[in-house]
């Protein structure tokens, strides 16, 4: 008698394309209902404003049906300012970490994203959030979060145009300067016992934001998921297979000036 083939459990990504949690929680609920929990290994949430996970009962109820929820929580230190006008100030987001850990069950299921690093000049002044990293790392590691993912802003034409309208331009920065900054960040991360991953960064180890090995290792039932490299991601992206349930047409409402997804 032939052995019945076991169907691979899905990793659901919500979403690289827009902040479904922060901007479209009801859409997120409806989309998740299209992917029953029994066929899902993990739900990976990406957000800069997790308030709806904590406050919206319908979203909490749906997420509670899945055995593993993993959160990429972006905290850049720029919330509430010119570059992230609709994001809560970073202290407010940090205060949400404790209830988030309660919901996901383990601090290993939350990864801090210091993404992006922004360095701009204009009108005789300069701005960067780079120097905020040590302060943020100190605050965030207090909750037991040991993973951080970092990238630099990408110079897409629409990003440059959007910044220029506000009188800003990206500072010219060489790859070697970024490598130096990466070393400085890594030194701080070591001080706080944090694992640092650089997202699609030349001359640095390839990392995985959606990491099938990690998701399998921390799954509450010990279930495995695909560890194959995802198709369609950037060459330096090591992410494993997932199904993204967001759309770029659901325009993010946060208004971040550096956003690559916003038209």
N, C-alpha and C positions, 0 to 999 in steps of 0.2 A: 504494500500500500504506500503510495507516494505521500511524503511528508507535506503537510499544508504550508504554503509559503507565508511567512510572517510579514505583515505590512509594516513598512517603515513609519515610525511615528514622526509627525511633522514638528519642526520648529517654526513658530509663527512670529514674524517680526512686525511690530506696530509702533512706529514705522520710521524707516530712514527718510521717507519722502516728505513727511509733514508730522507735526506734533499732534497726533491723534488724542493723546491723553489731555494735553493742555487746551486744545482748541476744538476738538470734535469728539468728546467722550461718548455721545449718543451714537455717532457713526461707528466708533470703536466697538460699542456693545453689539450693534447689529452685525458688523463684520465678523466678530468672534463667534456669533451664533451660527455662522456658515461653516465653522470648523469645530465640530463637536470635541469635547475634552477627551473622549476615549481614543481619538485619533491623533492627539497632540502630545508631544513630549514636553515642550516648554512654550511659554509665551514671553517674548522679549519685548519690553516696552522701552521706548526712547522718549525722554521728555526733559524740558527745562522747567516745567511748572507741574509738579505732581499733585497739586491740591485736589484735583478731581478724583484721584485714586482714594484719597482719604475721606472726601466729603460726599461723593455721589454713591448712594447705596446700590443703585442698579449696576454700576460698573463694578463695585466691590463684589456683589453677588455673582456676577458672571465670572470674574477672575477667580473667585473662590472655588469654582468647579474644576479648574486646571490644577494638576499636581505640582507644577513648578512655574512660578513667575519670576522673571529676571528683569531688573531695571537698570538701564543706562541713564544715569541722572547727571545732566549737564549743569555744572556750576562754574561759571567763568569769572565771577566777581563783578561783572558788568551790568547785572540786573537792575532795572529801574533807571538806567542812565541813557545817554544819547544813543548808544550802540545797541542796547537791548531795552527799548522803551516800555514794552509790555510784560517784561519778566519781573517777578518779585525781586527785591533786593536779596543778595546772597544769604544774609542772616536768616531771612524768612524761609528760604528753601532748606537751609541746613536744619532748621527746627522741625522740618517735616521728615527728616531721616528716621527718627526713632519710630514713629507710627508706620513708616514704610517697612522697616525691618520686621515689625510685628506682623504685617500683612504677608510678607514673602517668607518669613520664618527663619532667615539666616542672613547675616550681613554679607556673606559671600555671594548672595544673589543680588547685590547692588554694586555697580561699578560707577565710580565718579568719572565724568568726562570733563576735563579741562580743555575745552574745544569750542572755538579756536583760540589760539594765541593771536592777538591783534596788535599790530604796531603801525601807527599812522602818524602822519604829519599834516599840518595845514594851518594857515593864518598865523604863522609865526610861533606855533606851539606843537607839542607832540603828546601822544597818548599811547600807553601800552598797559595791558593787564598782566604782563609776564611776571612782574614783581609781586603780584598778589598770591602766587602759587604757594609759598611757604605758609602764609597765614591761613589759607584755605585748607591746606593739607593738615595743619595742626588741628583745626576745628573738625574736619571730616573724619580723621582717623580715630577721634574719641569715641565714635560709634562702632568701631570695629571694622570699618571698611578698609580693605587692604589693596584695592585694585584701582588704578587710575589710567585713563586713556587720553592721549594728548595729540593734537594736530595744530597746524598753523593755518591761518585763513588762506583760501585759494583765490588767486587773482583772476577770477572770471570777469569778463567784460562787463556784465550787468552789475557785478559787485563794485567794480571800479567806478562805474557810472553813478551808482547809488551813493557811494562815498563822496564823489566829486560834487554832487548836488548839495552836500552838507559842508563843503569846503575842506574835505579830507582827501588824502592820497595815501596809499600803502607805502610804507618806508621800503627803500631798496635794501634787500637782505640777501646775502649770499648763502649758498648751501653750507659753507663752512661756519658761518655765523649761527645758523640754525643748529648745526651739530654741537657747537659750543654751548648754546642754550640748552640743548637736550642733555648734555653732560651735567650742567648746573641743576636742572630739574631732577635728574637721576640721583644726584648727591642729596638733595633735599628729601626725595622719596625714601632713600635708604635710612635717613635719620628718623623717619616716622614709620619704618617697617612696611613701606608700601611698594607693591609691584607696579612698575611703570611700563606702559605699552605705548608705542608711537604708531599712529594710524597712517598707513600708506606713506611712509617717510623714507626717501632715498638714503641709502647708506646706513640705515638702521634695521634691526631685525624685523621681519614681517610679523605682524600681529593679527589677532582675530577678535573683532568686536562680538561677532556671533561665533562662539567657540564650542564646537560639538564635543570636544574632549572635556572641557570644563562643565558644560551643561550635563553631560553624562555622569561626571564624577560627583556632582553635588545634588543630583536628582534624588528626592526623598525615597523613591522606591528602587533606586539603583538601576533604572532603565537607561539604555543607551540610545543615542540618536546618530544621525549621519555625521561622519567626520570628513566627508568629501568637500573639496573646495567649491565654493559657490560659483555658478556660471554668471557672467555679466558684470562682475565687479572689477575694479581697477586692478592693474597688474600687480601692484604692491599690496593689495588687500588679501589677507589670508582667511577671510571669513568662510565658514562652512555653510552648507545648504540650509536655506530657510525659505519660507513663503512670506513675502511682504504684502500686507493687506491695506496699505495706504496708497494714495494717489497724489501726484504733484498738483492736480487740478483742485484739490482741497488745500487752498492756499493757507499757509500758516499765518496766524493773526498776531504773532508776536512782534513783527516789524523790525527784526534785527537787521542792521544795515549791511552786515557782511554775508547774509544768507545766500548760499548758492542755489537753493531750491526755489526761492521766490523769484517770479519773473520781473 
